[in-house]
Amino acid sequence: MQVPAFKSVFQHYLDNHSQINLIALQTGLVGGGLAIIYALFNPANEIIVIITGLLLNAMMLAITYRSHNSIQRLRYGLSCALCSGLAFGLGSWTGNSLILSSLAILLLLPLVSLANGRHGLIAGLFFYIFDGYILGTGVHATAKMALVYAFCYFIGGGIIVLGGMIRVLVRQKMLNLNENIPFIQNQNWFLLDRKNLLFSCGLLVSVLICNYIAVYYQLDHGYWLPMTAFLLIKNDHQLTIQRSFQRIVGTLIGGSLAFGFCWLIHDKLILALIIAPMLYLSIVAISRHYGSFTLFLTVSISLLIGLQNTQSILEVKYRVLYTLSAVVIVMICLHVIQPLANQILHNSKAVQTD
């Protein structure tokens, strides 16, 4: 009886889909291999940027796998790698300027918050473009170096897309692939209604406040503040609260594990070896449970920082602190927004009744 119970718990937190596991395996092997190269030869940080692009594009492909045709998903994946890379470069160039970073957020974030979730690939594309931008703000660079980072990020994302193309070719030749998932046609890119616009404003205000704190006070890895706010707020009050709770728990547990790894292990090669399974687990968790995904992602990111910085234990502490701070800001914004959203829904129902 214990084995089925364990299997049930396992499947609740981790995805057992064969193709998603292949995406995760590729991410872990390539990302872990690059981390080992970084640990052994300590090259420039372009290697870390490639791993970041690899991880983020793998997330995009994994989370949209069940609802879209593979060919179409890979086309969007390639577009995502390119556009997210450009956004990462833009973030690295503007991230040190409060005015420029705020303007970029004002331009990019509405694309995410107003995207039509039924068109998952467009919603995912805009999501990971903004995600790439916020990550880029944590790596300050000149305009020339920003272009280099953009290219490296694209290379990382392109590796995952290339792996997907190879898998599709193999399945077409050997398995006569026929997924029976139609291509998306005639779907609106954006969904504009009062409730969505209200939550879009709440998301924008939350991210801008977090970005102001991070940039104005020049916080180390301060991009975690706007990143957390961005990831938490959804067009659903209960879902946002649920994700906030799961993110806190996942960050605390993942931060504790990362703290233990960084405290006990001082050999960068061993840290690099641990990164591979953590990247794998991040991908197989992302579409299954937000808390477990946050846990493994926190460990992965903390260990990547550990490869670059001997003070990685302090960085783990900052990640936990910034996450909790962002959650507080999000909850305050929700407290203001929710009564307005309820009023809008009440008025809409009253109109329909009339």
Salt bridges, closest charged atoms under 4 A:
ASP15 OD2 - ARG66 NH1 2.70
ASP15 OD1 - ARG288 NH2 3.42
GLU179 OE2 - ARG171 NH2 2.83
GLU315 OE1 - HIS221 NE2 3.50
